[in-house]
Amino acid sequence: MDELSAESLLKELRAVDAERARRAADPELEARVQSVKAFQQRRFAATYADLLANPRYEAATRFFLHELYGPDDYRQRDAQFARVIPTLTRLFPAEVVDTVAKLAQLHALSERLDTRMAEHLLSADIKPDEYAIAWRACGDPVSRQRQIELTMAVGESLDKLTRKPLLRQTLRLMRGPAQMAGLGALQNFLESGFDTFRAMRGAGEFLSTVRHREDTLARALFRGDASALGQLP
């Protein structure tokens, strides 16, 4: 990653911090954002109920569910991104840093889109038809497609990392230095992602399924078809 790319990612992370500060000053907006995130996590679980029930794909689906779609607070991890990306840290191999960079881009984009969705909602009690209306009101199919592409890129990068036999041992040896450097959350993400994708023994079918369903859902929502969201708990 060159210096320009690193600075671009830092700007995205700073933009996420600014959004968090704005939402913190508007409790109602913050509540709607958290509801958007929770709704999207329930939607993902419903869309991929079959994969959650499949022993081969359950762990990877849950990894996506909690690391990419969940309402968790990623501030600590974001702060670690801001440290690791511009310096191309001496702790992590280049291919690992590239994976982190893709995740940072995805997270920054998702935060912006979630805030925009929340701004088009009247309350934190979200119904499928209200979510679909907010989706169309936001528009921006280019950013939605970019969001899907980045999700796929993170998965593909993790899958590629599992093909490097020595990398798992390298990650294990990095635990101590990573904790000392204040990069524990990032280290945990990498180890969890590596182990999850390695256990899948090939992520091609899983990622192809996710791409197809997310593309199909996005097109349906842009048409105003809330039924594509399915039955949510």
C-alpha positions as protocol buffer text, in pm:
chain_id: "A"
residue {
  index: 1
  type: MET
  ca { x: 0 y: 0 z: 0 }
}
residue {
  index: 2
  type: ASP
  ca { x: 145 y: 337 z: -101 }
}
residue {
  index: 3
  type: GLU
  ca { x: 146 y: 652 z: 111 }
}
residue {
  index: 4
  type: LEU
  ca { x: -144 y: 805 z: -84 }
}
residue {
  index: 5
  type: SER
  ca { x: -364 y: 499 z: -29 }
}
residue {
  index: 6
  type: ALA
  ca { x: -278 y: 497 z: 341 }
}
residue {
  index: 7
  type: GLU
  ca { x: -373 y: 864 z: 374 }
}
residue {
  index: 8
  type: SER
  ca { x: -700 y: 799 z: 190 }
}
residue {
  index: 9
  type: LEU
  ca { x: -789 y: 523 z: 437 }
}
residue {
  index: 10
  type: LEU
  ca { x: -699 y: 746 z: 730 }
}
residue {
  index: 11
  type: LYS
  ca { x: -939 y: 1009 z: 595 }
}
residue {
  index: 12
  type: GLU
  ca { x: -1214 y: 746 z: 583 }
}
residue {
  index: 13
  type: LEU
  ca { x: -1149 y: 645 z: 943 }
}
residue {
  index: 14
  type: ARG
  ca { x: -1150 y: 1009 z: 1051 }
}
residue {
  index: 15
  type: ALA
  ca { x: -1480 y: 1053 z: 869 }
}
residue {
  index: 16
  type: VAL
  ca { x: -1623 y: 759 z: 1070 }
}
residue {
  index: 17
  type: ASP
  ca { x: -1505 y: 927 z: 1391 }
}
residue {
  index: 18
  type: ALA
  ca { x: -1675 y: 1249 z: 1285 }
}
residue {
  index: 19
  type: GLU
  ca { x: -1998 y: 1061 z: 1216 }
}
residue {
  index: 20
  type: ARG
  ca { x: -1982 y: 895 z: 1555 }
}
residue {
  index: 21
  type: ALA
  ca { x: -1937 y: 1234 z: 1719 }
}
residue {
  index: 22
  type: ARG
  ca { x: -2235 y: 1374 z: 1528 }
}
residue {
  index: 23
  type: ARG
  ca { x: -2451 y: 1076 z: 1621 }
}
residue {
  index: 24
  type: ALA
  ca { x: -2342 y: 1102 z: 1984 }
}
residue {
  index: 25
  type: ALA
  ca { x: -2477 y: 1457 z: 1984 }
}
residue {
  index: 26
  type: ASP
  ca { x: -2812 y: 1334 z: 1849 }
}
residue {
  index: 27
  type: PRO
  ca { x: -2934 y: 1042 z: 2063 }
}
residue {
  index: 28
  type: GLU
  ca { x: -3237 y: 979 z: 1840 }
}
residue {
  index: 29
  type: LEU
  ca { x: -3019 y: 948 z: 1531 }
}
residue {
  index: 30
  type: GLU
  ca { x: -2779 y: 722 z: 1719 }
}
residue {
  index: 31
  type: ALA
  ca { x: -3069 y: 499 z: 1825 }
}
residue {
  index: 32
  type: ARG
  ca { x: -3189 y: 472 z: 1465 }
}
residue {
  index: 33
  type: VAL
  ca { x: -2837 y: 387 z: 1344 }
}
residue {
  index: 34
  type: GLN
  ca { x: -2809 y: 108 z: 1597 }
}
residue {
  index: 35
  type: SER
  ca { x: -3151 y: -17 z: 1491 }
}
residue {
  index: 36
  type: VAL
  ca { x: -3039 y: -18 z: 1127 }
}
residue {
  index: 37
  type: LYS
  ca { x: -2738 y: -228 z: 1221 }
}
residue {
  index: 38
  type: ALA
  ca { x: -2946 y: -470 z: 1429 }
}
residue {
  index: 39
  type: PHE
  ca { x: -3206 y: -497 z: 1150 }
}
residue {
  index: 40
  type: GLN
  ca { x: -2933 y: -574 z: 897 }
}
residue {
  index: 41
  type: GLN
  ca { x: -2788 y: -841 z: 1121 }
}
residue {
  index: 42
  type: ARG
  ca { x: -3129 y: -1008 z: 1154 }
}
residue {
  index: 43
  type: ARG
  ca { x: -3177 y: -981 z: 779 }
}
residue {
  index: 44
  type: PHE
  ca { x: -2841 y: -1144 z: 712 }
}
residue {
  index: 45
  type: ALA
  ca { x: -2921 y: -1428 z: 952 }
}
residue {
  index: 46
  type: ALA
  ca { x: -3253 y: -1484 z: 774 }
}
residue {
  index: 47
  type: THR
  ca { x: -3102 y: -1464 z: 424 }
}
residue {
  index: 48
  type: TYR
  ca { x: -2836 y: -1719 z: 514 }
}
residue {
  index: 49
  type: ALA
  ca { x: -3032 y: -1945 z: 748 }
}
residue {
  index: 50
  type: ASP
  ca { x: -2941 y: -2240 z: 526 }
}
residue {
  index: 51
  type: LEU
  ca { x: -2569 y: -2163 z: 555 }
}
residue {
  index: 52
  type: LEU
  ca { x: -2599 y: -2120 z: 931 }
}
residue {
  index: 53
  type: ALA
  ca { x: -2746 y: -2471 z: 940 }
}
residue {
  index: 54
  type: ASN
  ca { x: -2467 y: -2611 z: 721 }
}
residue {
  index: 55
  type: PRO
  ca { x: -2175 y: -2748 z: 931 }
}
residue {
  index: 56
  type: ARG
  ca { x: -1924 y: -2648 z: 665 }
}
residue {
  index: 57
  type: TYR
  ca { x: -2038 y: -2287 z: 635 }
}
residue {
  index: 58
  type: GLU
  ca { x: -2184 y: -2208 z: 977 }
}
residue {
  index: 59
  type: ALA
  ca { x: -1867 y: -2060 z: 1126 }
}
residue {
  index: 60
  type: ALA
  ca { x: -1793 y: -1843 z: 821 }
}
residue {
  index: 61
  type: THR
  ca { x: -2152 y: -1718 z: 812 }
}
residue {
  index: 62
  type: ARG
  ca { x: -2136 y: -1627 z: 1181 }
}
residue {
  index: 63
  type: PHE
  ca { x: -1802 y: -1455 z: 1121 }
}
residue {
  index: 64
  type: PHE
  ca { x: -1963 y: -1236 z: 854 }
}
residue {
  index: 65
  type: LEU
  ca { x: -2268 y: -1187 z: 1074 }
}
residue {
  index: 66
  type: HIS
  ca { x: -2070 y: -1050 z: 1367 }
}
residue {
  index: 67
  type: GLU
  ca { x: -1762 y: -895 z: 1206 }
}
residue {
  index: 68
  type: LEU
  ca { x: -1922 y: -733 z: 900 }
}
residue {
  index: 69
  type: TYR
  ca { x: -2296 y: -699 z: 971 }
}
residue {
  index: 70
  type: GLY
  ca { x: -2329 y: -666 z: 1345 }
}
residue {
  index: 71
  type: PRO
  ca { x: -2412 y: -367 z: 1567 }
}
residue {
  index: 72
  type: ASP
  ca { x: -2092 y: -414 z: 1769 }
}
residue {
  index: 73
  type: ASP
  ca { x: -1877 y: -116 z: 1864 }
}
residue {
  index: 74
  type: TYR
  ca { x: -1565 y: -125 z: 1645 }
}
residue {
  index: 75
  type: ARG
  ca { x: -1404 y: 190 z: 1780 }
}
residue {
  index: 76
  type: GLN
  ca { x: -1113 y: 3 z: 1933 }
}
residue {
  index: 77
  type: ARG
  ca { x: -1047 y: -186 z: 1611 }
}
residue {
  index: 78
  type: ASP
  ca { x: -1079 y: 130 z: 1403 }
}
residue {
  index: 79
  type: ALA
  ca { x: -820 y: 302 z: 1619 }
}
residue {
  index: 80
  type: GLN
  ca { x: -590 y: 8 z: 1558 }
}
residue {
  index: 81
  type: PHE
  ca { x: -653 y: 31 z: 1184 }
}
residue {
  index: 82
  type: ALA
  ca { x: -548 y: 395 z: 1198 }
}
residue {
  index: 83
  type: ARG
  ca { x: -221 y: 288 z: 1355 }
}
residue {
  index: 84
  type: VAL
  ca { x: -142 y: -12 z: 1139 }
}
residue {
  index: 85
  type: ILE
  ca { x: -240 y: 111 z: 792 }
}
residue {
  index: 86
  type: PRO
  ca { x: -24 y: 420 z: 737 }
}
residue {
  index: 87
  type: THR
  ca { x: 291 y: 269 z: 882 }
}
residue {
  index: 88
  type: LEU
  ca { x: 263 y: -72 z: 712 }
}
residue {
  index: 89
  type: THR
  ca { x: 346 y: -206 z: 1056 }
}
residue {
  index: 90
  type: ARG
  ca { x: 655 y: -413 z: 1102 }
}
residue {
  index: 91
  type: LEU
  ca { x: 450 y: -672 z: 1288 }
}
residue {
  index: 92
  type: PHE
  ca { x: 216 y: -786 z: 1009 }
}
residue {
  index: 93
  type: PRO
  ca { x: 306 y: -932 z: 668 }
}
residue {
  index: 94
  type: ALA
  ca { x: 206 y: -723 z: 364 }
}
residue {
  index: 95
  type: GLU
  ca { x: -77 y: -956 z: 261 }
}
residue {
  index: 96
  type: VAL
  ca { x: -227 y: -929 z: 609 }
}
residue {
  index: 97
  type: VAL
  ca { x: -208 y: -550 z: 599 }
}
residue {
  index: 98
  type: ASP
  ca { x: -387 y: -558 z: 262 }
}
residue {
  index: 99
  type: THR
  ca { x: -671 y: -758 z: 420 }
}
residue {
  index: 100
  type: VAL
  ca { x: -694 y: -507 z: 703 }
}
residue {
  index: 101
  type: ALA
  ca { x: -705 y: -220 z: 454 }
}
residue {
  index: 102
  type: LYS
  ca { x: -999 y: -376 z: 270 }
}
residue {
  index: 103
  type: LEU
  ca { x: -1185 y: -428 z: 597 }
}
residue {
  index: 104
  type: ALA
  ca { x: -1120 y: -66 z: 696 }
}
residue {
  index: 105
  type: GLN
  ca { x: -1261 y: 55 z: 364 }
}
residue {
  index: 106
  type: LEU
  ca { x: -1568 y: -165 z: 403 }
}
residue {
  index: 107
  type: HIS
  ca { x: -1629 y: -51 z: 758 }
}
residue {
  index: 108
  type: ALA
  ca { x: -1597 y: 318 z: 670 }
}
residue {
  index: 109
  type: LEU
  ca { x: -1837 y: 286 z: 377 }
}
residue {
  index: 110
  type: SER
  ca { x: -2088 y: 84 z: 580 }
}
residue {
  index: 111
  type: GLU
  ca { x: -2087 y: 339 z: 862 }
}
residue {
  index: 112
  type: ARG
  ca { x: -2165 y: 620 z: 619 }
}
residue {
  index: 113
  type: LEU
  ca { x: -2445 y: 425 z: 454 }
}
residue {
  index: 114
  type: ASP
  ca { x: -2594 y: 321 z: 788 }
}
residue {
  index: 115
  type: THR
  ca { x: -2608 y: 683 z: 901 }
}
residue {
  index: 116
  type: ARG
  ca { x: -2775 y: 789 z: 577 }
}
residue {
  index: 117
  type: MET
  ca { x: -3030 y: 511 z: 615 }
}
residue {
  index: 118
  type: ALA
  ca { x: -3105 y: 623 z: 972 }
}
residue {
  index: 119
  type: GLU
  ca { x: -3160 y: 979 z: 855 }
}
residue {
  index: 120
  type: HIS
  ca { x: -3444 y: 857 z: 633 }
}
residue {
  index: 121
  type: LEU
  ca { x: -3618 y: 661 z: 909 }
}
residue {
  index: 122
  type: LEU
  ca { x: -3883 y: 809 z: 1137 }
}
residue {
  index: 123
  type: SER
  ca { x: -3813 y: 588 z: 1437 }
}
residue {
  index: 124
  type: ALA
  ca { x: -3589 y: 312 z: 1570 }
}
residue {
  index: 125
  type: ASP
  ca { x: -3870 y: 60 z: 1526 }
}
residue {
  index: 126
  type: ILE
  ca { x: -3788 y: -51 z: 1171 }
}
residue {
  index: 127
  type: LYS
  ca { x: -4030 y: -249 z: 956 }
}
residue {
  index: 128
  type: PRO
  ca { x: -3918 y: -413 z: 629 }
}
residue {
  index: 129
  type: ASP
  ca { x: -4117 y: -173 z: 411 }
}
residue {
  index: 130
  type: GLU
  ca { x: -3970 y: 126 z: 598 }
}
residue {
  index: 131
  type: TYR
  ca { x: -3621 y: -13 z: 549 }
}
residue {
  index: 132
  type: ALA
  ca { x: -3685 y: -54 z: 175 }
}
residue {
  index: 133
  type: ILE
  ca { x: -3817 y: 304 z: 150 }
}
residue {
  index: 134
  type: ALA
  ca { x: -3508 y: 438 z: 330 }
}
residue {
  index: 135
  type: TRP
  ca { x: -3284 y: 232 z: 100 }
}
residue {
  index: 136
  type: ARG
  ca { x: -3440 y: 387 z: -209 }
}
residue {
  index: 137
  type: ALA
  ca { x: -3432 y: 734 z: -55 }
}
residue {
  index: 138
  type: CYS
  ca { x: -3058 y: 699 z: -1 }
}
residue {
  index: 139
  type: GLY
  ca { x: -3008 y: 580 z: -358 }
}
residue {
  index: 140
  type: ASP
  ca { x: -2639 y: 558 z: -452 }
}
residue {
  index: 141
  type: PRO
  ca { x: -2625 y: 217 z: -624 }
}
residue {
  index: 142
  type: VAL
  ca { x: -2253 y: 270 z: -688 }
}
residue {
  index: 143
  type: SER
  ca { x: -2175 y: 278 z: -316 }
}
residue {
  index: 144
  type: ARG
  ca { x: -2403 y: -21 z: -253 }
}
residue {
  index: 145
  type: GLN
  ca { x: -2221 y: -220 z: -519 }
}
residue {
  index: 146
  type: ARG
  ca { x: -1888 y: -110 z: -374 }
}
residue {
  index: 147
  type: GLN
  ca { x: -2005 y: -234 z: -34 }
}
residue {
  index: 148
  type: ILE
  ca { x: -2074 y: -579 z: -177 }
}
residue {
  index: 149
  type: GLU
  ca { x: -1744 y: -584 z: -366 }
}
residue {
  index: 150
  type: LEU
  ca { x: -1549 y: -494 z: -53 }
}
residue {
  index: 151
  type: THR
  ca { x: -1732 y: -762 z: 147 }
}
residue {
  index: 152
  type: MET
  ca { x: -1628 y: -1015 z: -115 }
}
residue {
  index: 153
  type: ALA
  ca { x: -1273 y: -879 z: -119 }
}
residue {
  index: 154
  type: VAL
  ca { x: -1237 y: -927 z: 257 }
}
residue {
  index: 155
  type: GLY
  ca { x: -1359 y: -1286 z: 228 }
}
residue {
  index: 156
  type: GLU
  ca { x: -1136 y: -1359 z: -70 }
}
residue {
  index: 157
  type: SER
  ca { x: -834 y: -1214 z: 108 }
}
residue {
  index: 158
  type: LEU
  ca { x: -896 y: -1428 z: 416 }
}
residue {
  index: 159
  type: ASP
  ca { x: -936 y: -1733 z: 194 }
}
residue {
  index: 160
  type: LYS
  ca { x: -604 y: -1661 z: 22 }
}
residue {
  index: 161
  type: LEU
  ca { x: -429 y: -1622 z: 356 }
}
residue {
  index: 162
  type: THR
  ca { x: -528 y: -1977 z: 452 }
}
residue {
  index: 163
  type: ARG
  ca { x: -326 y: -2108 z: 156 }
}
residue {
  index: 164
  type: LYS
  ca { x: -2 y: -1985 z: 312 }
}
residue {
  index: 165
  type: PRO
  ca { x: 110 y: -2271 z: 540 }
}
residue {
  index: 166
  type: LEU
  ca { x: 344 y: -2065 z: 757 }
}
residue {
  index: 167
  type: LEU
  ca { x: 108 y: -1774 z: 812 }
}
residue {
  index: 168
  type: ARG
  ca { x: -93 y: -1937 z: 1094 }
}
residue {
  index: 169
  type: GLN
  ca { x: 225 y: -1994 z: 1292 }
}
residue {
  index: 170
  type: THR
  ca { x: 332 y: -1638 z: 1216 }
}
residue {
  index: 171
  type: LEU
  ca { x: 1 y: -1507 z: 1349 }
}
residue {
  index: 172
  type: ARG
  ca { x: 39 y: -1716 z: 1662 }
}
residue {
  index: 173
  type: LEU
  ca { x: 388 y: -1577 z: 1723 }
}
residue {
  index: 174
  type: MET
  ca { x: 253 y: -1225 z: 1676 }
}
residue {
  index: 175
  type: ARG
  ca { x: 9 y: -1246 z: 1967 }
}
residue {
  index: 176
  type: GLY
  ca { x: 249 y: -1112 z: 2228 }
}
residue {
  index: 177
  type: PRO
  ca { x: 396 y: -832 z: 2015 }
}
residue {
  index: 178
  type: ALA
  ca { x: 50 y: -735 z: 1891 }
}
residue {
  index: 179
  type: GLN
  ca { x: -84 y: -708 z: 2247 }
}
residue {
  index: 180
  type: MET
  ca { x: 222 y: -507 z: 2350 }
}
residue {
  index: 181
  type: ALA
  ca { x: 166 y: -273 z: 2055 }
}
residue {
  index: 182
  type: GLY
  ca { x: -201 y: -225 z: 2143 }
}
residue {
  index: 183
  type: LEU
  ca { x: -325 y: -421 z: 1842 }
}
residue {
  index: 184
  type: GLY
  ca { x: -509 y: -696 z: 2027 }
}
residue {
  index: 185
  type: ALA
  ca { x: -850 y: -645 z: 1864 }
}
residue {
  index: 186
  type: LEU
  ca { x: -695 y: -651 z: 1520 }
}
residue {
  index: 187
  type: GLN
  ca { x: -496 y: -962 z: 1608 }
}
residue {
  index: 188
  type: ASN
  ca { x: -812 y: -1138 z: 1728 }
}
residue {
  index: 189
  type: PHE
  ca { x: -994 y: -1052 z: 1406 }
}
residue {
  index: 190
  type: LEU
  ca { x: -711 y: -1191 z: 1194 }
}
residue {
  index: 191
  type: GLU
  ca { x: -677 y: -1514 z: 1390 }
}
residue {
  index: 192
  type: SER
  ca { x: -1051 y: -1572 z: 1396 }
}
residue {
  index: 193
  type: GLY
  ca { x: -1084 y: -1500 z: 1024 }
}
residue {
  index: 194
  type: PHE
  ca { x: -792 y: -1725 z: 936 }
}
residue {
  index: 195
  type: ASP
  ca { x: -917 y: -2019 z: 1143 }
}
residue {
  index: 196
  type: THR
  ca { x: -1276 y: -1979 z: 1021 }
}
residue {
  index: 197
  type: PHE
  ca { x: -1184 y: -1975 z: 654 }
}
residue {
  index: 198
  type: ARG
  ca { x: -926 y: -2251 z: 684 }
}
residue {
  index: 199
  type: ALA
  ca { x: -1185 y: -2478 z: 847 }
}
residue {
  index: 200
  type: MET
  ca { x: -1415 y: -2419 z: 548 }
}
residue {
  index: 201
  type: ARG
  ca { x: -1162 y: -2588 z: 315 }
}
residue {
  index: 202
  type: GLY
  ca { x: -1229 y: -2351 z: 29 }
}
residue {
  index: 203
  type: ALA
  ca { x: -1452 y: -2044 z: 33 }
}
residue {
  index: 204
  type: GLY
  ca { x: -1546 y: -2028 z: -335 }
}
residue {
  index: 205
  type: GLU
  ca { x: -1902 y: -2159 z: -304 }
}
residue {
  index: 206
  type: PHE
  ca { x: -1968 y: -1964 z: 15 }
}
residue {
  index: 207
  type: LEU
  ca { x: -1853 y: -1631 z: -131 }
}
residue {
  index: 208
  type: SER
  ca { x: -2034 y: -1693 z: -460 }
}
residue {
  index: 209
  type: THR
  ca { x: -2356 y: -1755 z: -268 }
}
residue {
  index: 210
  type: VAL
  ca { x: -2317 y: -1437 z: -63 }
}
residue {
  index: 211
  type: ARG
  ca { x: -2240 y: -1227 z: -371 }
}
residue {
  index: 212
  type: HIS
  ca { x: -2541 y: -1360 z: -563 }
}
residue {
  index: 213
  type: ARG
  ca { x: -2785 y: -1309 z: -276 }
}
residue {
  index: 214
  type: GLU
  ca { x: -2658 y: -963 z: -185 }
}
residue {
  index: 215
  type: ASP
  ca { x: -2668 y: -849 z: -549 }
}
residue {
  index: 216
  type: THR
  ca { x: -3021 y: -987 z: -585 }
}
residue {
  index: 217
  type: LEU
  ca { x: -3137 y: -818 z: -264 }
}
residue {
  index: 218
  type: ALA
  ca { x: -2986 y: -481 z: -361 }
}
residue {
  index: 219
  type: ARG
  ca { x: -3162 y: -485 z: -698 }
}
residue {
  index: 220
  type: ALA
  ca { x: -3492 y: -578 z: -531 }
}
residue {
  index: 221
  type: LEU
  ca { x: -3464 y: -300 z: -275 }
}
residue {
  index: 222
  type: PHE
  ca { x: -3391 y: -43 z: -543 }
}
residue {
  index: 223
  type: ARG
  ca { x: -3716 y: -160 z: -707 }
}
residue {
  index: 224
  type: GLY
  ca { x: -3895 y: -108 z: -375 }
}
residue {
  index: 225
  type: ASP
  ca { x: -3956 y: -479 z: -319 }
}
residue {
  index: 226
  type: ALA
  ca { x: -3953 y: -514 z: 60 }
}
residue {
  index: 227
  type: SER
  ca { x: -4056 y: -881 z: 34 }
}
residue {
  index: 228
  type: ALA
  ca { x: -3696 y: -957 z: -66 }
}
residue {
  index: 229
  type: LEU
  ca { x: -3598 y: -897 z: 296 }
}
residue {
  index: 230
  type: GLY
  ca { x: -3788 y: -1211 z: 395 }
}
residue {
  index: 231
  type: GLN
  ca { x: -3949 y: -1289 z: 728 }
}
residue {
  index: 232
  type: LEU
  ca { x: -3746 y: -1135 z: 1008 }
}
residue {
  index: 233
  type: PRO
  ca { x: -3765 y: -1226 z: 1378 }
}
